[in-house]
Amino acid sequence: MTSYSTGKASRTSGLAIAGLVCGIVGLFFLPIILGPLAVIFGVVALRQTGSVMAKWDIGLGVVDIVLMIVMFVVAANNGGSLTWHVG
């Protein structure tokens, strides 16, 4: 039996998908853990496939880390509390 290819095969890595999930979820929960994981998964996937998704992983991971640092600075200036008063 002969198999034929009908186009360019997609080279999406499982690590790139895992990094993207970590980066997106890290925006809302546990950025201290998921941000660095997204960067690590993105770098490994970038070396393996060179995909655009891996670059997004790295970017989202960096955003997670920056947001984490901002939250720590806000908490330190509020006496260790992240409560915000509106109004």
HELIX and SHEET records of a PDB file:
HELIX    1   1 GLY A   14  GLY A   26  1                                  13    
HELIX    2   2 PRO A   31  GLN A   48  1                                  18    
HELIX    3   3 VAL A   52  ASN A   77  1                                  26    
END                                                                             
